[in-house]
């Protein structure tokens, strides 16, 4: 894979990178909480977990919006230009699913534990948030270094304008 991260990107691709910046900031916040949970003990761990749960809940909504913008906007446009056996977009979608599954597992298990959650539950459920973080850090880097520069070079001016319209149809919040 070539590192094309110095390529000047069009406005809609810059928007997607800006969303990564926002999502990374949220991820940093929830990752800090996971570290506190890992190194803390006692009743404060459950309180930290409740804070983590709220962070993940809000983050998950933002991530779903971002993923939809890529999956329904950017990915189909790029796919038009790729050879039949090119798995780039398939890989990206797989990484989206993997991160989403980690977050869903976290939320599901937290909901199952409910108000009876204890320190042991907190420790193993938090692993899902850590896994989501790791998956997304790698995924964002791959998009920024490879996918977005590729899109910049292969998409026509009309397709970039189409992407801009598609992004406006699914506003990021």
Buried (B, 14 or more C-beta within 10 A) or exposed (E): EEEBEEBEBBEBBEBBEEBBEEBBEBBEBBBEBBEBBBEBEEEEBBEBBEBBBEBBEEBBEBBEBBBEBBBEBBBBBBEEBBEEEEEBBEBBBEBBEBBBBBBEBBBEBBEEBEEEBEBEBBBEBBBBBBBBBBBBBEBBEBBBBBBBBBBBEEBEEEBBBBBBEBBEEBEBE
